[in-house]
């Protein structure tokens, strides 16, 4: 091994370093780079190449940095340049590197705009500032903040992130209403002046993007003027957060509650050993610098040197020739920065390829360049508490915000102590107490004064239905202090119609003249492009108001109106059917349903129809018939009671019906219609098809009443169109004359107007819901619409009932179904019983003719059923209600039964018997015995 080491040829490879050597952080970074060089070759002594640093001072200046890079390329012929430290210095150096094919590697230039240069010779071994925006936007979304104000340094570093930050916030529907830039050389007075501007704004969530030296001054001044109190939110980006350890205790104490977002660096044993070794080395080499803190940029500088050394060795193995430049022009040696005097690196392209493919586990984590830059997938969220930052969670692209890395499921963030030592999540905005009072525009309405009413006196007072709703909603706001506001009437310009006037009023919010508008402002799609509306506080839609007339029937045939024709027909058929069923069931056992055919038909009809008034006299003796009659009596009872109630209503109750039931009827008849002058309703009616000549305008409720009273034929209108709230107010005055139909057209209703993205919109909308769902809204409506003062006016002004008062079959088909099923079932039972009893006739084999057998069955049906209990109990009944009973000859009082005589037709012996006596029981209950020969 010793012989091999003696024969080994070492290839020196010069690498330029451009840093601001007068700054403390540059000393820290350079120390890390030198340690990396020493550590790398100490464990890799067999490598053929050795990096040799050529260091230049940029003096913190763009021009000096460019001159240093040009000197390194032209005079030193370096194979790569590490640096510069700042993004503003990098652009020109990147151009030089591309021209000379010298890779430029920066471990601290984080501005996203550098990515747009798209140079294959530029490598960023640090994270892009835009990569942290996912974590920031997730924080904003998680806590429900709707507005964010960026505060950034007025430089390319600060300005480069703002467009990306704005886009990321807009993706989650968060507004950036304003932004503040601070000059790098700003004095404390200038910083305070900018902070006071922010304090007067509503937004309370700030994202600070600047270096720690300027950022620490900013937050210290914010604490001094009361912007680190409860309700404020401060989020600092990674470039500031990385260097929190460099801040003294007084600055940290002024930053309590601040959140920081930084790239997560895993705490490993290797990193811990490196920190100890670095601190020892740095204090030994820089005894005058006290309290130096290692930051993540120093770790990236260490890993950058490792990556360069690996890439250079890979190139040196393939080609042992010395590294150098081609086409070097030495004629301008006197001018070391001559742009035409440098050549092109021989190994530039190979160097880029080798560096791009280099991957290893560094002390700052995995080192892997994607599209020329280091990408981090994990960010740490810290909360400044006590003497430093306390980790409360992490953000990953896969899982979003999580409380702990490596957990199987999402865990919540740790406890956050917000500014003002508060544990309550700030809502993200406030109405500034010491700021301006909200200037609220109020429309001036000449027509329906209930929506805006001005009282002129020593002091003008503005009252209205919308203003009362607004005041009630303000009382529901969840704020610790009252909402300061001032109502300012917006006068109508001469000649402006209603729609133009309200559009102009809404535009005053858009241009900042008013902070809000409270009044009868309709929520319209074209207006919502410029402003935001709260939820509507009234019913929505355009309705039609028409006159009503008494539709009471006074003709001679009014008694037919209670029932529809189908119910009349069904009832009549069922009366006939029920009569037939009862006749069938009673004919064989009940003398009331016997006799000549005309008598039987009349009796059946009489019995059935007399049940309508419960006047039937015939007795029903069959159980099946009784069952049918009971069901039918119930049906008749319901029908007669319903008929009586309906007829009474028709003859006595006022039948108010609208003269027009829908808009198509107006179009068909060519009627005149009314609308509010200049309103948007005119355009909607024109789209439906109304001619211009049919329109009549009105401004007040009195004018509307006058037009409707005249009618279309007399120069008035047949219907008036307006939005629901106005017509409710109109009907509160004239409810006995008109009815409201609709809505005919859908609208979103009336709402309050606020600037686009105002945080007041959400809170006011929730407050409006609380008002409308409670008793407050009823009290306000009663106050302005006088619903309770007019007892003859219903609270609901909706369209009156216009359906027919007649009773239809649809309401009673269930009853008829029950009666029909009961009747048919009884008939079936009777038929089965009758057929079974006379089955000997049906199955008589001596009679081959089926027709005759069926005829015999009908003849038997027409005969009395002497076996029925009705005949067994009372004997035969003649036409004079005389009961004829058979008697026994052995009884002195009653003649013997004919069956007891031998000569009786029913006798079983052949002997003749004497004729029996007959006992006659007359109507007057006298009993006489007579001979049959009498």
Secondary structure, DSSP 8 states (H G I E B T S, - for coil): -HHHHHH---EEEEEEEEE-TTSHHHHHHHHHHHHHHHHHHHS-TT-SEEEEEEEEE-TT-HHHHHHHHHHIIIII--SEEEE-SSHHHHHHHHHHHHHHT-EEEESS---GGGGGG--TTEEE-S--GGGGHHHHHHHHHHTT--B-EEEEESSHHHHHHHHHHHHHHHHTT-B----EEE-TT--HHHHHHHHHHHHTSSB-EEEEES-HHHHHHHHHHHHHTT-SSTT-EEEE-HHHHTTGGGS-HHHHHTTTT-EEEEE-----HHHHHHHHHHHHHHHHH-TT--S----HHHHHHHHHHHHHHHHHHHHHHH--S---EES---TTTT-TT-TTS--EETTHHHHHHHHHT-EEEETTEEEEEETTEE---EEEEEEEETTEEEEEEEEETTTEEESSTT-SS--------BTTTB-S---SB---TTS--EEEEEE--SS-TTSSEEE-SSS-EEE-HHHHHHHHHHHTS--SS---EEEEEE---TT--HHHHHHHHHHHHHTTS-SEE-SS-B--TTTTTTEEE---SS--SEEEEEEEEE----STTGGGTTB-HHHHHHHHHHHHHHHHHHHHHHTTT-GGG-SSHHHHHHHHHHHHHHTTTT--------HHHHHHHHHHHHHHHHHHHHHHHHHHHHHHS--EEES--SHHHHHHHT--EEEETT-THHHHHHHHT--GGGEEEESSHHHHHHHHHH-GGGTS-SEEEEEHHHHHHHHHHHTTTEEEEEEEE----B--EEETT-THHHHHHHHHHHHHHSSHHHHHHHHHH-TTT-TTS-S--S----S--SB-GGGTHHHHHHHHHHHHHHHHHHHHHHHHHTHHHHT-TT---HHHHHHHHHHHHHS--TTSHHHHHH-EE-TTS-EEEE-BTTSSSS-B-GGGSTTSTT-SSSS------EEEE-TT--EEEE-TT-
